[in-house]
Amino acid sequence: MTHKLSPMHNLFSTWRALWKNRSITIINLTGLSVGMAAAVLIMLWVQNEISYDSYHADAARIYRITKYTQVSSGDGNTWINETTPYVFASEAQKKLPEIEGTARLMDRSRNAFVFQVNGELFKEQSCAQVDSNWFNLFHYEVVTGNLQVFSQVPNSIALTETKAKKYFGNKNAVGQLIQIDSTQFTVRAILKDNPANSSFQYDILLPISTYYATAQNVREMNYWGVSSVMTFLKLRKDANQAMVEQKLTALYQDNLKSFSKRSKETWSKLTPLSGMHFETELQQSAIRHIDKKTVTIFSILAILILLTACINYVNLTTARASMRAKEVSIRKIAGAAKWQLFRQFIIESCMISAGSLALALLLVQVSLPFFNVLMDTHITLSLSSVQLWQILLGTLVFTTLMNGIYPALLLSSFQPLSVFRGITILKVKDVYFRKSLVVTQFCISAILITGTIVIFQQMRYIQRANNGYNKAQVFNIRVPLDAFRKLPARGEQMFVVRSMENSFLENLKTDLQKESSIASVSIAQTDIIDTHTQSSGGYDWNGKPENYDPSISGLSVDADFPKMFHLELKEGRWFRDHDKGDEKVFVLNETAVSELNIHQPVIGQRFIHESDTGTIIGVAKDFNFQSMHDKIGPLVMFNRPYWRQNMYIQIQPGQSENALRVVKAKWKTLFPTNPFEYNFLDEAFDKLYRADRKTSYLVLVFSVIAVLISAMGLFGLTAFSAERRIKEIGIRKVLGANIKDIVALLSKEFVFLVSISIAIATPTAWILMNKWLANFAYRININVWMLLTAGILAMCIALLTVCLQAIKAAKANPVKSLRTE
């Protein structure tokens, strides 16, 4: 006879079983909900990263032209750039039938516009100029206004809702005026804010035609030697990407021949719109990128945290299997089929998982704002999002299967006559299976602890490393170019303009140096924290091999630059102040001398930079003028005043407020149409490693979560072990055992298991973290103390968890435990 179990009966039985074991249910719910919340948060972030730009119509057919240039046949060094000549798009559409449409974008974040709205000044960096085809290729949701008018009428501007509200409050912004320099622009469209997964995080769009309104820029439009725009193509459905790339390369090389002998060393490839977000080898980029390895690492981290939470459930459920053996045996004797029992235990797992997921959603809702701040994202929790439901459903299915299948097989397979043999359906001792799960769980925790220690030590190393220069109490201002344009009338010779620019900066420097709150002032070409002034060709020196044109960074500095930044000389001298003879001399860093193979004696050697022939007067000790992810490359410093625009100001100790007030007052007098902006170098340095810091914080937070979940499971197992052995503990206490003996009895098995976990985790963590550190040219070594610290922390957490429960059991009155005997 078959004993039929109705669905309602199954639910009732499940609820009764969960309520009967409330303490275990609470541990399972807590561990699973925290683990699920962490996993859902991570997967929301992962989904956001992998879905970049996928919301555009026909995104799979949109590509960006990427330019490759082999800068030296001697070392195979290749530059990869996201920009191309303006004329490339129109010529490509004419010559290549595979192209359905094109669009161009010019990023203006580095040369930010200054907007004047109702008398207020705003310097905006999230600004770009686009051509009239831009909105044909890319999707924007219009709130008010008309994008056709924007594309057709000169001096138009489009704003996102956030910017429109910033400038005009709750008024209708369409038709309002914004002044840029002396030109009035009219707001033609208000757009929905950019999605979080958009590469184009521009709040302000202007027609690109406004840039090409001057005679000089018109010449640039048809010049194949200047790459200033990102060029996007939409290919026809039947187009062959490789064939299009070959045709684009041929087109580019043919047009480049007229003014460049190196056209054959340049070629074009197509980067899919979906792949732009994961580019990591570009020389420079205007959009946000991330290493795909980071996304993979955090995907694995989400699975590991969820797995750790599931292990708790499986361990506690299988540990209590014998407690439910009588229930299962009676049901089987009453005629319940194995599949019916299996279904009931799967439903039980599903109920726990569903309840945990509901709690996890609340945790995600509460923690998402903090997560967005930590990761610098704008992820939202929208119940109408298909992606969110995919993540939630995937999490629910994963946990239900992981939690339910093995316990359901184990519990439903009990034979009424062999309940106490401990043999599972898989013919493996259940106790060994549970022990292997504990080992797995703490192995994951120990690896994450080690990873956290190593990552934070690397970040600490970067912060404290001797970069070869001083950045304390130094801030910089970038003098606006339009400050010079008003000095000479148009048409004057360039050398006059440059001379007046130099005089202007020198006079400003002299004025600032007179202030008591300012220690020193220096003028340089660009940012010392992350210099992006590489060039190839235009250099020559004695003994230079033919066809060898390595990438060399150049930096124009004044005589005070080495003093301010405490740069050290290995030999020779620095530039002299106001010495015209020093305008064609060079100081090289140690790497330049070695990599360029400059002959000894180095001082006095001939050196040519950009057609200026001079001599080497000094060799500076290497310093990190780029990220520590990259090795120090060759650097040439020169004293060419008209290349400089950045002013560095060192503050006297304790005079920050006074110095900033003085500089701001001077700025307002000289540049009344430009907002005052400054950057402290130590803050700029921190910003350079923001992505690494975010990774370290995220690993720390989720490592703590994984360890807490593991500890929670161990706490439950210890409680169950104490409950199972309560009479044994009572007898031992009656026979004279003290608390120490009882604690040792209950903890020695778990200490052994955690020790095995640490033994497995240590070499695994060492291998994984060495791979992560390989991303840094300058890195720490993983010392034994880091591995030992991780192991000791894991052991201490386990011991604390076990001992708390063991001490409670040891203190119990033995009379109560033996009363039923």
RANORCOR-V809993 format. One record per residue. N is the residue number from 1. PHI is phi as a letter, one per 20 degrees, with the letter a starting at -180 (* if undefined). Layout:
# RANORCOR-V809993
n,phi
N,PHI
N,PHI
This chain:
# RANORCOR-V809993
n,phi
1,*
2,e
3,e
4,e
5,d
6,f
7,g
8,f
9,f
10,f
11,f
12,f
13,f
14,f
15,f
16,f
17,f
18,f
19,f
20,f
21,d
22,f
23,f
24,f
25,f
26,f
27,f
28,f
29,f
30,f
31,f
32,f
33,f
34,f
35,f
36,f
37,g
38,f
39,f
40,f
41,g
42,f
43,f
44,f
45,f
46,f
47,f
48,f
49,f
50,e
51,d
52,g
53,m
54,f
55,f
56,f
57,f
58,l
59,g
60,f
61,d
62,d
63,c
64,d
65,f
66,d
67,e
68,d
69,c
70,e
71,e
72,b
73,f
74,f
75,c
76,m
77,f
78,c
79,e
80,c
81,c
82,e
83,d
84,c
85,f
86,g
87,f
88,g
89,f
90,f
91,f
92,f
93,f
94,f
95,e
96,d
97,f
98,f
99,e
100,e
101,a
102,c
103,b
104,c
105,c
106,d
107,f
108,d
109,f
110,e
111,d
112,f
113,f
114,d
115,e
116,d
117,c
118,l
119,n
120,e
121,d
122,c
123,d
124,d
125,d
126,e
127,c
128,b
129,d
130,c
131,e
132,f
133,e
134,g
135,f
136,f
137,e
138,d
139,e
140,c
141,e
142,e
143,e
144,b
145,n
146,b
147,f
148,f
149,f
150,g
151,f
152,d
153,e
154,f
155,l
156,e
157,b
158,c
159,c
160,f
161,g
162,f
163,f
164,f
165,f
166,f
167,e
168,c
169,m
170,e
171,f
172,f
173,e
174,f
175,n
176,f
177,d
178,c
179,e
180,c
181,l
182,d
183,d
184,e
185,d
186,d
187,f
188,d
189,b
190,d
191,d
192,g
193,g
194,f
195,f
196,f
197,d
198,d
199,f
200,e
201,e
202,d
203,e
204,c
205,c
206,c
207,f
208,f
209,f
210,f
211,f
212,e
213,e
214,e
215,f
216,f
217,f
218,f
219,f
220,f
221,g
222,d
223,d
224,f
225,e
226,d
227,d
228,c
229,c
230,e
231,d
232,d
233,c
234,d
235,e
236,f
237,f
238,e
239,f
240,e
241,g
242,f
243,f
244,f
245,f
246,f
247,f
248,f
249,f
250,f
251,f
252,f
253,f
254,f
255,f
256,e
257,g
258,f
259,c
260,c
261,f
262,d
263,f
264,f
265,e
266,c
267,b
268,d
269,c
270,d
271,e
272,g
273,g
274,f
275,e
276,f
277,f
278,d
279,f
280,c
281,d
282,f
283,f
284,b
285,b
286,e
287,d
288,f
289,c
290,b
291,f
292,f
293,f
294,f
295,f
296,f
297,g
298,f
299,f
300,f
301,f
302,f
303,f
304,f
305,f
306,f
307,f
308,f
309,f
310,f
311,g
312,g
313,f
314,f
315,f
316,f
317,f
318,f
319,f
320,e
321,g
322,f
323,f
324,d
325,f
326,f
327,g
328,f
329,f
330,f
331,f
332,f
333,f
334,f
335,o
336,f
337,f
338,f
339,f
340,f
341,f
342,g
343,f
344,f
345,f
346,f
347,f
348,g
349,f
350,f
351,f
352,f
353,f
354,f
355,f
356,f
357,f
358,f
359,f
360,f
361,f
362,f
363,f
364,f
365,g
366,f
367,e
368,g
369,g
370,f
371,f
372,f
373,f
374,f
375,e
376,l
377,c
378,c
379,f
380,d
381,d
382,d
383,f
384,e
385,e
386,f
387,f
388,f
389,f
390,f
391,f
392,f
393,f
394,f
395,f
396,f
397,f
398,g
399,f
400,f
401,f
402,f
403,f
404,e
405,f
406,f
407,g
408,f
409,f
410,f
411,f
412,f
413,e
414,g
415,e
416,g
417,e
418,c
419,f
420,e
421,e
422,m
423,e
424,e
425,f
426,e
427,m
428,c
429,g
430,g
431,f
432,f
433,f
434,f
435,f
436,f
437,f
438,f
439,f
440,f
441,f
442,f
443,f
444,g
445,f
446,f
447,f
448,f
449,f
450,f
451,g
452,f
453,f
454,f
455,f
456,f
457,f
458,f
459,f
460,f
461,f
462,f
463,f
464,d
465,f
466,f
467,f
468,n
469,b
470,e
471,c
472,f
473,l
474,c
475,c
476,c
477,c
478,d
479,f
480,f
481,f
482,f
483,f
484,e
485,f
486,e
487,f
488,e
489,f
490,f
491,n
492,f
493,f
494,f
495,f
496,f
497,g
498,f
499,f
500,f
501,f
502,f
503,f
504,g
505,f
506,f
507,f
508,f
509,f
510,f
511,f
512,f
513,f
514,f
515,f
516,f
517,e
518,d
519,e
520,a
521,c
522,c
523,d
524,b
525,f
526,b
527,f
528,f
529,f
530,b
531,f
532,c
533,c
534,f
535,b
536,c
537,n
538,n
539,d
540,b
541,b
542,f
543,n
544,f
545,f
546,f
547,m
548,d
549,c
550,f
551,f
552,c
553,e
554,d
555,b
556,e
557,c
558,e
559,f
560,e
561,g
562,f
563,f
564,f
565,e
566,l
567,f
568,d
569,e
570,e
571,a
572,n
573,b
574,e
575,f
576,e
577,f
578,l
579,d
580,f
581,f
582,e
583,e
584,c
585,c
586,c
587,d
588,d
589,e
590,f
591,f
592,f
593,f
594,f
595,f
596,e
597,l
598,f
599,f
600,e
601,f
602,f
603,f
604,n
605,f
606,f
607,b
608,d
609,c
610,l
611,m
612,e
613,e
614,b
615,c
616,e
617,d
618,a
619,c
620,e
621,f
622,g
623,b
624,e
625,e
626,c
627,g
628,f
629,f
630,d
631,f
632,f
633,d
634,f
635,c
636,d
637,d
638,b
639,d
640,d
641,g
642,f
643,e
644,d
645,b
646,e
647,d
648,d
649,c
650,e
651,e
652,f
653,g
654,m
655,d
656,g
657,f
658,f
659,f
660,f
661,f
662,f
663,f
664,f
665,f
666,f
667,f
668,f
669,f
670,e
671,c
672,f
673,e
674,c
675,f
676,e
677,c
678,b
679,c
680,f
681,f
682,f
683,f
684,f
685,f
686,f
687,f
688,f
689,d
690,f
691,f
692,f
693,f
694,f
695,f
696,f
697,f
698,f
699,f
700,f
701,f
702,f
703,f
704,g
705,f
706,f
707,f
708,f
709,f
710,f
711,f
712,f
713,f
714,f
715,f
716,f
717,f
718,f
719,f
720,f
721,f
722,f
723,f
724,f
725,d
726,f
727,f
728,f
729,f
730,f
731,f
732,f
733,f
734,f
735,e
736,o
737,f
738,e
739,g
740,g
741,f
742,f
743,f
744,f
745,f
746,f
747,e
748,f
749,f
750,f
751,f
752,f
753,f
754,f
755,f
756,f
757,g
758,f
759,f
760,f
761,f
762,g
763,f
764,f
765,f
766,f
767,f
768,f
769,f
770,f
771,f
772,f
773,f
774,f
775,f
776,d
777,f
778,c
779,b
780,e
781,e
782,f
783,e
784,g
785,f
786,f
787,f
788,f
789,f
790,f
791,f
792,f
793,f
794,f
795,f
796,f
797,f
798,f
799,f
800,f
801,f
802,f
803,f
804,g
805,f
806,f
807,f
808,f
809,f
810,f
811,e
812,f
813,f
814,f
815,f
816,f
817,f
818,d
819,f
820,e
821,f
